[in-house]
Amino acid sequence: MVKVTKEAALAYHRDGRPGKIEVKPTKPYHTQTDLSLAYSPGVAFPCLEIQAEANDVYKYTDKGNLVAVISNGTAVLGLGDIGAMSGKPVMEGKGLLFKIYGGIDVFDIEVAEKDPEKFCEAVERIAPTFGGINLEDIKAPECFYIEERLKKTLDIPVMHDDQHGTAIISAAGLLNALEVAGKDISKVKIVVNGAGAAAISCTKLYVALGAKKENIVMLDSKGVITTNREKLTPQKALFATTRTDVNTLEEAMKGADVFLGLSKGNVLSQDMVRSMADKPIVFALANPVPEISYEDAIASRPDVLMSTGRSDYPNQINNVIGFPYIFRGALDVHAKAINEEMKLAAVKAIADLAKQPVPDVVNEVYHVTDLTFGPKYFIPKPVDPRLITEVSAAVAKAAIESGVARTPITDWDNYKQNLLQLLGQETAFTRKLHDTARLHPQKVVFAEGGHATMMKAAVQAKQEGICIPILLGNPDRLNRLAARLKLDLSGVEIIDMRADQEQGRRATFAKHLAEKRARQGYTFEEAYDKMYERNYFGMSLVENGYADAFITGLYTKYSNTIKVAKEVIGIRPEYKAFGTMHLLNTKKGIYYIADTLINRHPDENTLTDIAKLSAHTVKFFNDEPVIAMLSYSNFGTDDIGSPLKVHNAVEQMQKEFPDLAIDGEMQVNFALNKELRDDKYPFSRLKGKNVNTLVFPNMSSANCSYKLLQELDQDCEIIGPIQMGLNKAIHFTDFESSVNDVVNITAVAVIDAYVEKVKNNL
């Protein structure tokens, strides 16, 4: 776990803009018309619509995506009753989590009121603002009364996350831990150490899932809660035991199957864990110090199934796995409440998710490759991107089926796609790429079959129906890697290019290459030797019709790959150069950036080819090219060096393509700012148009620009490099590429290969 110092934490909250959240407009506001629509007089119209039909508030305002995080600061984290204002950083932090994980807007509301009646009155008066209310850090027993009253008086979802968030996540973990241990929830003996809001809620949910009250022993600071104890709160009385043979935690732990700790650190000893039943389940959830450390628990019982609230150990019980997605599902159907059916649906969705193959992004974050359902992984990780679709959809369905939804969902596939797009996990653009590729899957050769990223991408692309993958590499090595990564290679062809004598393809490919390059001094023997290299052999598979497309680049230097591509595949006859493009999918739209990889110092003829290829590629993506050719000067203000090359390339392009929207040379700010460009240079062929294609004067500027944008804007999706100008669908990646990057390039390669087939058959 990263060590957090006081100085670092204070600087994080103080430096730059104080705090962690802000409010941003979602509609245009730059013109007088915009402001007239946003406020007076235009705002009157939605006001009257809402007056006529109250539920239209969800149509015309942010209510349906707005949650209040409300606290009186009486039980803040491990700090206790520090007051409403002192708890504000925590509430802002909760708002941050709602936004980044669920795409939900939050106002944090700190109420300086400890009296439950007055607190509820304050919340009830502001409730019309919100689509849901998350109660936070309110001490027991008042929190029980507050939540119950607000659930009765308000017609929007209300949830005290300290109770139910922990309950939902730990219940999902318990179901799976019991499955791993081979135990029946109705028969296990459960010890609950702690009797606060979270402990009571957890235990209630366990009972709802099948645990028997008579098998539960609950303890508070005074020891075992028994029926003969005086002055029990109603909540504690629910779980008071009739047993007279247990008074202490040590006595309760003997023979227990499950320990749930929501108390304080270091109260559970190794001897107590040793006294538990076989395959004991220990949820030590006190934070930051658990009731027993992970190391001590494992040392005392190697067969223990262990969870803590900490991120540096397996099976973290973390509320962020639940609350953003529970509220997301509730908000999306305009639910009137979060009821028991919705909570149970969340439990089951979270539990089921842990049994499915783990996405690569999760393995990357935790620097592992082998997360599979079992003792060390029975709860999904907080970064799992599937939580928003699986949990939110389950909660929304339960709301509809239980009758608390105002607005039903009918198209669940579309709903899940919208959720993915909401958080940028998947965009409409990449979904369209994948959908298009799935219509005509092609045979794709993956050069570095023994690279974990490429193997995962090939398997994922196959599972999604994007392509028919072929992996290059030694079968034994690849199968061992697949076993280690828990990947299913059934249906994936493996070609060992070093043991291809039986097929005879190496000799055939060498003969073809030697004949093709005879004028460049190639001999058969030289070509035959080159066929031992993955790029030569793999590209030859495509060139000779054994496959349709080829993906490479995770190992190989670009300079070598480019050389091989020119020799084996060749540049299209209408061009003298080929290039690459990156697509930047931004909030302002899609931008096409060229040439990012191939031509280091292009002359004007190469720049002309790049511009032609860019126009062709933009049309390939069903977009209309509007091209700015860039430099550090505008329209001839500098007549030497790269500006002159760009200027001459533009002149050539405008002669050849009089109807193409292309101009330059120009600085990038003039290219992207239509008003500035049109005012200063009204003669431009781009007048009135929004530029979507940027051709840079050299590879250095293009490469630096897209990588700079990638680092500065984490919401900017980058797809590429996309090859332009080779005779076949040969596409490149680089060593930084993720699995999703390779899958996206595979989709492009499949579409590229299919389009070429269609052209050749016309």
N, C-alpha and C positions, 0 to 999 in steps of 0.2 A: 504494500500500500504506500502511496506517495505520502511523504511526511509533510503535513501542513503546518506552517509556522504562523504565529500571530501576525508578524510583519507582512508576510505574503498575503494572508487573508484580508487584512485591512487595506493593503494596496490594491488588491483585486476589486474591492467594493468602492474604493475612494478614487482611484486614478481615472483620468478621462472624464466621462460623464458619470457622476455618482449613481450608485445603485446598479441594478441588473436588467431592468426592463424599461420599455418606453411605449408610447402610443404612436402609431403611424397611420396616416390617411390611406384609404383604399380606393379612392376615387380621384379623378383629375381635379385640380384646384388652381391652375395657373391663370385662367382667364376670368373675366368678369362673368361670363356665361356660366362657367363652372361654379363660381361662388354663389350665383343666383339660384342655381339648381341645388346646391348643397345646403344653402340656408334660405333666407327670405328672398323672393316669395315662393320658390319652388318647393321648399320643405313642407309647406302647408298641405300639399296634395297627399303625400304618404300619411301625414298625421290624420287626415280625414278618413282615409282608407282604413287605418287601424281603429279609429273610433267606430266605424261601421262594422268592422269584422276584426275582433281582438287578435285572432291567430295570424292575421296579416303582419303582425309585428315581426314574425319570423321571416317574412318575405322582404320587408323594407328596412330592417335594421340588423345589427350584429348580435341581437339577443340570442339567436340560435347557435352562436359560436362563442358565447361569453360566459365565463364562470367567475364567481366571486370566491376568492380564498379568504375566509373570514376567521379571525381569531381574537381572543381577549388576552392572549399572552400568559395564561395561567399554567401552562404545561409545555414550555418551549423546549423541544428536543430533550437534551439531558440537563437543561439549565433550570427547569422548574418555573416558578411564578416570577417572571422578570418584567411583566407589564406589557401592555399592548404595543407601545411604541418600540420597545426594545426587541420585540419579536418581528418587527417589520422586515429585516433582512431575510428571515426564514420564509416569510410569506411571499416576498419577491422571488426567492429561489424556487418556491413551489410554482409560481407563475411561469418562471423560465422553463421548468420541466414540462408543464402543461403544453407550452408552445413548441418546444423542440421535439417532443415525443408524440404529441397528439394534434398539433396545429391549432390549439385552442387558445383564444385570447383570454386574458385574466386581468381583473382589477383586484388588487389585494386591499382588504378592508380590515383595519385594526380598530376594534371597538373597545374603548376604555370603560368597560362595565363588567363587573363580576357577578352581579345579581342575575340569575338565569332568566327570570321573567323579563327584566328590562333589556337584557341582551337579545332575547327572542323578539321583543317588540321592535328593537332597532333593525334586526335582520328582516323582519316581516315588512317593514316600511320601505326598504330599499330593494326588495326582491323583484319587483317588476322590471328592473334593469337587466336581470340576468336570465340565462337559460338553465343555469344550474348553480348549486352552492356547495362548495367544499369547506366543511368545518375543519379547523386545524388547531392543534395544540391547545385544547381546552381540557382542564383537569377533570378527573372523575371525582365524585359521581355526577357532577353537574352536566357533563357532556352527554350522559344518557338521556337526561330529561330534555336538554336543548334539542338534540337530534330528533327525539320522538315527537316533541311538540311541533317543530318546524316541518316534519314530514306530514303531519296532520293538517297544518294550516296553510301550507304552500302547495302550489300545483306545478312545481318544477322539481327536478332531481335534487335531493339533499343527501350528502354522505359525509360522515365523520371519518376521514381517511385513516386516522390513527387507529380506529377500531377496525373498520371493514377492509381497508387496503391490506393491512398485515394479515387479517384473517383469510382473505381471498388467496393471497400468494402462498401463505403457509399451508392452507388447505390443499392447494394444487400440489405443492411439494410433498405433503403427507400422503396424498393418494398415490403418487408415483413412488415414493420411498417404500410404502407398504407393498406395492407391486414388485419392486426390486427384491424386497425381503421375503416375498411370498406369504404375506400375512393378510388376514381379514380384518377390516376396520371394525366390524361389529364384535370382534373378540379380543382386540388388543387392549392392554392396560396402559392408560395414559396418565402421566404426571404433569400438571401445569404449575409451574413456579411463578407466581405473580397473579394478581387479581384485579389489575387495572382495566382500563377500557379495552386495550388490545387483547389482553388475555381472555376477558369475558367474551369478546366478539369471536375470537378464534375458536374457543371451546364450543360456543353455540353453533358455529358453522360445521365443526367436526361432527357434532351430534346430528345436524341436518344431513350430513353425508353418510350417517350410519353408525357412528360411535355410540356406545351405550353409556348413559350417565353413571350407572353403577360401576363402570370400569374406569371412572375418572376420579382422580384425587387432585384437588386444587389447594395451593398454599399461598398465604400472604406473608407479611412480615412477622406475624404472630405464630406461624406454623400452619399445620393442616386445618383447612376450614371444615368443621364438622357441624352436624345438625344441632348439637347441644351447646354451640357457642352463642352467646347473647349478642344482641344488637347488630346482627348481620344486615348489610344492605340487601335490598331485593335481588341485586345482580349476583352478589356472592352466595346468597341463599339458594340460587338455582343449582349451584354445583357443590353444595355442602354434602359431605359424605356421612353415611351412617356408620362407617367403620370406626371401631374403637381401638384397633391394634396399631394404628399409625398416627404419630404426632409430629414427626420431623421429616425433613426432606430425605435424610439417609434411610429412614424406615420405609418411606413411600417408594423409593427407587428400587427396592429389592424385587426382582422379577418383572419390572415394568418393561413394556415394549417401546414406549414413546416418552420422551421428555420434551416438553415445550417450556422454554425459559423466556420470560418477559419481565425480568426482575433487575438484578444487578450482577456485576462481574464477579467471577471467581467464587461462586457459591456451590458449584458442582465439582466434586472431587473425582479423581481417577478411580478410587475404590467404589464410589457410587455407580459409576459407569460400568465397572466390572460386575457389579451385582445385578445388572439388568439381564433381561432375557437374551436369547440368541439374536444376532443381527439387530441390535438395538438402534433406534432412530433418535437422534439427539438434535433438537433445534434450539441452539443457544443463541438467542436473538437480542440479548442486552447489547447496547451500543454505547460507546465504541469498544468496550471490553465485554466479551461474552461470558456467560456463566461458567464455561470451561473453554480453554483455548482449543483450536483445531488440532494443534500438535499433541496436546495432552490427551484429548479424546481418542485420537488415532493410536497413540502409544498405549493407552489402556485397553483398547479393544480394536484390533485391526478390522473387525467385521462391522464396525459402527457406520451407520449412514448419517452423515453430519451436515448440518446447515448452520450458518451464522448470518448476521446482518452485514458482514464485511465483504468487500469486493475482491479482496486478495485471497480468498479461499473458495473452494467449489460450493455450488448450491446456495448462492446468496439469496436470502429472503429480502427483496427490495420492493418497496411499494410502487416504484416507478414502472414495474412490470404490469401494474394493474390500473391505477387511477386515471392516467391519460386516456386509456383505451375504453375504460368503463364509461367515463364521461363522454368520450367521442361517440360511442354507440348510442348513448342516451340522448345526446344533443341532436344527432342526425335523424332521429325519429320524433324529435320534439316531445320527449317523454315527460310525463307528469311526475314521475318518481323513479328512484332506483330501488327496485323491490328484491325480494329473496330469489325469485326466479332469475333475475338478471345477474345477481351475485353468483349463483350456482353455475350459470352459463359461463361466466368468466372463469370460474375455477376449472371447469372441465376443458375449456378452450386452452388455458395456460398449461394444464397437465398434458393434454394431447400434443401440444406443440413440442414439448421436450422429447417426444418419442419419434419425431420426424428428423430426417437428415438436416444437419446444421448448415446454414448458409456460410459461404466463404468469408463474408464480411465479419461474422462473429469470430471465426477462427483467427482472422487477421488481428482483430482488436486484442484478443487474449493470447496471441502468439502460440497457438496450438494448432494441431491438424487432426486431432482424434476425439473431438467431443461427440460422444455417442451415449445414448440412454443407458444409465447404469449408476453405480454407487457415487461416482464423481460428477454426474450430470443428470439430475432428475428435475431441475427447474430451468426454464429458458433464461438466457442471459438478458440483461436489460437492453442491450444494443440490438437484439434480434429484430430485424426489420419486418418480420411477419407478424409481430404482436399487434400492430395497428389493424391489419386486415382480419386476423383470426379472432382476436378478443373483441374488437369493436363490432364485427358482424354478429358474433354470438350474442353479445349484449343487446344489440338492436333487434335481432330476431326474438329474443326472449321478451323484450319490451312489447313487441307487436303481439306475440302469442299470449302474453298475460294481460293485454288490454290497456296498457298505460301509454301507448304511443299515439300521438296525434296524427303523425304523417307516416304511413307505411312505406317500406321499400319493396319494390317488386323485382328489380333487376339487380341481383346480388353480385354478379360478375362485374357489372359496371360500377357498382358501389365500391367494390374492392379496388378496382382500377383507380377510381377517384381518390381513394385514401392513399394509395401509393404515390399518386401525383401530388397530393397535398403536401407531403413531406419531401418531395423531390427524389424518392427512392426509384421512381419510374416516371418517365414523362410520356406525354401523348406521342412525342416524336419517336422515342425508342420503342414504344409499344407498336407504333405503326410499322417501324422497321421489322420488328420480330413477326408481326402478323403477316406482313408481305412475304418475308422469307419462308414462313410456314406454308404458304400456298404452293410453293414449288421447291421443296428442300433438295439441295444438291450435295454431291459427294465433295467433302472438304478435307484436304490433307493438313494435319497439324504437325509442323516440322519437329518441334521439340516435345515429342510425346512423353518424354521422361521428366519434363518440368511440371511440378505440381499445379501451377497456375494454368498451364495449357491443358493438362489432363482434366482438371476440374471444369474448365471452360468447354472442352469437347463433350464431356458427359452432360453438362447442363444444356448445351445446345441441342444435343440429341434428345434429352428429356423434354425440351420445349418444342421439339419437332422442327427445329430450324434447319438442321443439316443431317447428313449421314456421315459421321466422322471416321477418318482414317488416321491412326497414330503411327508416326515413324519412331522406331526404337526396338530395343531388344525385348521380346515378349516376356521373358522371365523377369527382367528388371521392371518392366511396366506393370506386370501383374502383382509383383511385390509392393510397388508403390501404391497401386490401386487398393490393395488390401490394407495397407497402412492408413490410407486416406478414407477408407470405408466407401469406396466408389465401385459401382457396378459397371463392369466393362462388357457385359453381355450385349451383343449386337454392334460392338465397336471393332472395326477391323484394325489389326496391328500388322504393320509391314516392317520386317527387319531388312533394311537395305543392304546390310553387310552379309546377309545369308540369302541372297536372292537368285542363286545360280539355277535352282529348279525352275523358276519362272522365266528366266532368261531375259528379264526386262532390262537389266543393267547393260547387257550387250546391245540390245535394241536401242536403248536410249543413247548410248555412246555413239553408235553408228549414225543415228539421226543428228546428234549434235555435231559430230565431226563433219558430216556432209554440209550441214547448215553453215558452219564456220570455217570451212576449208580455206576460204580466201583470207582468213585471219590467222592461218598457220596451224589450225587444229589438226591433230592426228587422232586416229581411233584410240591408240594406247593412252594418250593424254586424256581424252574424253572418258575413257573407261575408268581411269583412276579417279576422275572427278566425281563419278557416280557413287563413290563411297561417302561423299559429303551429302548431308541431309538436304541442303538447299538445291543442289544440282539434281539429286534424285527426286525430291518432292516436286520441284517445278516441272521435271520431265514427266512425272505422272500426269500432270495437267496438260502439258504440251502434247502428249501422245494419247490423250483421251481416256486415261484410266481414272481420272478424277476431274472435277469441274473447277475447283478453287484451291488455293494454298494460303496458309497462314504461317508466318514466320516472324522472328525478330526478338524473342525473349533472351536468346543467348548471343545471336550473331551481330557483329558490327554492321551498321547500315552500309558502310562503304563496300563490304564484301557482298551483302545481299543485293545491292544495286547492280554490282558488276555481274552477278550470276543471273539476275533477272534480264539484263540486257542481252546476255549471251544465249540463254535458254529460251526465253519467251519473246524477247524483242519488243521494240517500240512500234506502235502503230505507224503504218507507212505515211500517214498524213502529217506526222510530227517528227521533229528531230530530237525532242527531249520529252521526258515524262516527269511527273512531279507528284506531290502529295498535298492533301488538304485536311485541315481539321475543322470540324463543325463545333461551334460554340452555341449551346442552347441556353440563352439567357432570359431574364424576365422581360427584356425588351424585344425578344425574338431570336431567330436563328441567324448566326453570322458564319460565313464561309471564309476560311483563312488559308491563303496559299502564298508561296510554296514553303511548307514547314519542315521539309526533310531532305530533299534530293539535291537541289541545285544550289551550291554554295555561293557562287559568284556569277549569276546569269548575265549573259549579254542581252542586247535588245531582241534578238531573234528568239532566244530562250524565253524571255519575258512574254513575248507575243504568244509562244506556244502555251505557256502557263495560263495566260489569260483565256485562250481558246479552250484549254482543258477545263478551266474553272467554270466557264459558261456552260460547257457540256455537262459537268458534274452537278452543278446546281439544278439544271433541268432534269438530270437523272433522279434527283430528289423531289421532283414535281414542284419546283420553285422557279420563279422567273428571275434570272440574274440581273442585278443592278450593281455594276462593278466600278469600284474606285481603285485606280492604280496609284500606289502611295510612294511618297518620298519625303524628304525634309523641306522641299520647296513647293511652291504652287505655280503651275502653268508657266514654266519657263523662266522663273525669277533667278534660277541658277542654271547655266547652260553647259556645265561640265559634269563628269562623273556619273553617278547613278541617276540623278535627275534627268540628264540628257538621255540615258538609256530608256528610262521609263517614258519620257516624253515621246521618243521615237516609236516605242512599242504601242503607245496609245494612238499615235497617228496612223500606224499600220493597221491596227484593229478597227479604227473608225472607217478606214477606206474599205477594208474587206467586209465589214459588218455594219452597214449604215443604219440599220434598225436596232442595233444592240445598245443598251444603256450602259455605256462605258466612258469614263473620262479620267483625266489626270494629266501630269502628275499633280498630286495634292497631298497636303498634310492630313493626318488621320482625323484631327478635330473637324476639319472642313468636310471630310468624307461622311462623318457620322452626324454632324449637326446641319440638318437640311436648311434651317432658317439662316444660319450664318453663311453657308455656302451660297444659297440663292441670292442673298443680299450682296455679298461681296463679288460673286462671279455669276451673274445672271445668264451669261452666254453658255454655261455648262450644259452638256447633253444630259446631265443628271438632274436638271432643274425640276423641282417639285417631287422628286423621288427619294425614297428611303433606301440608302445603300445597304445591301446585304452581303456583298462579296468584296473582300479586301485582298488585293494582290500586292505583296510587299516587294521591295526592290532586291532583296536577297534573303537567303535562308536564315541568316542570323537574326534579322529583325522580325521575321515572321515567327520563328521558333520562340524567341524571347517574349514576343507579345502575347502569344496564346498561353504560354506558361505563367507569365505575370498575371494575366487575368484569372487563370486557374487558381493561383495562390491567393489573390486578393478577394475573389468572390467565390466562396465555398458553395454557393447555390448555382454556379455556372457549370453546366454539364458539358464535358468535352468528349467528342466522338472522333476517333481517328488514331493514326493517320490513315486517310483514304487514298489509295493509289489512283493516279490519273494518267492514262496514256499507254499502258502496256497492252499487249495483244490478248492477254488472258487475265483472269481474276486472281492476281497475285497480290496479297495484302500483307501489310506489316504491322507489327506491334513493337513495343520496346520493353526493356527490363522493368520499367515502373508500372506496366500495365496490370490492372487487377483482373480477376475472373470476369467481372461484368464488362470491362473494357474489351476483352478478347471476344466475349459473346457478341457484343455490339458489332465489332469488326467482322465477325463471322456472318452475322445477318447481312451486312453490307456486301460481303464477298459472295454470298449466295444469290442476292438480288443481281449483282453485277454479272455473275456467271449465267444466270437465267436470261437476262436481257441480251447478252451476247448470243446465246443459243437462238433466241427468237429472231434476232437480226440475221443470223447466218441461214436460217430456214426460210426467210422471206423470199 
